[in-house]
């Protein structure tokens, strides 16, 4: 029986991470924006931020659609 290659549980999603603040609601949670080739590839909560401690709501997680949605003007 052949062995399958090990599973990569932490794939690289970006080349650069920018720490900023989410403006999708009034909470102003801290977020990490992952960039690949200068474009947003992923948004996650910033664990070091005192407001949200890494938790990100659905509005914040969908913030990527502000820059990648095909229906954007």
N, C-alpha and C positions, 0 to 999 in steps of 0.2 A: 504494500500500500504506500503510495507516494504522499509526502507531506506537502501541504499547501504553504505558501509564503506567509510570514507573520503579518498580522493585521496591523495597519498603521492607525492607531487610535488618536493621533494628533497630527492630522495633515496640515501642511503649510497653506494658509489661506491668503497670506499677504506678504509683501516685501517690506512694508512700512506700517506702523501704527501711530495714529494721531489721537491724543487725548483731548476731548472737548466736552461740551455740554449739549444735551438734547433740548430742543425747543418745541417738541410736539405737544407739550402741555405745560401747565404752570409749575410743575415739580422741579424742573431743571436738573434732571439726573445726569450723572457723569457717564460718559460713554467712551469706548475705544473704537475708533473708526479704522478699519483695515483697508489699506490701499494696495492695489496691484496695478502696475503700469500707470500710476497716477489717477486711477479710477477707484471708486468705492466698491469693495468686494464683500464686506461683511461689517455689521455693527453689533457690538456686544456691550454689556454693562461694565463699568469700571469698578472693580472690587475695592479700590482704595478710596472711592468717593464717599463722603460722609452722609449724603442724602439717600442713595440707593444701595450702596454696598454691593454692587454687581448685579442687582436684580433689574431687569428691564421689562417694561410693559409692552403690550402688543403695539401701541402707537409708536413707541421708541424703536422697536424692532423693525417696524415697517418704514422707518425713516429713509431707508435705502431707496425706496420707491420715489422719493422726491428727486433723485438724480438719475435713476435708471428706468423709470416707467416710459414705455413707448408713447403713451398718451400725453406726456408732459409737453407743455408749450415751449 
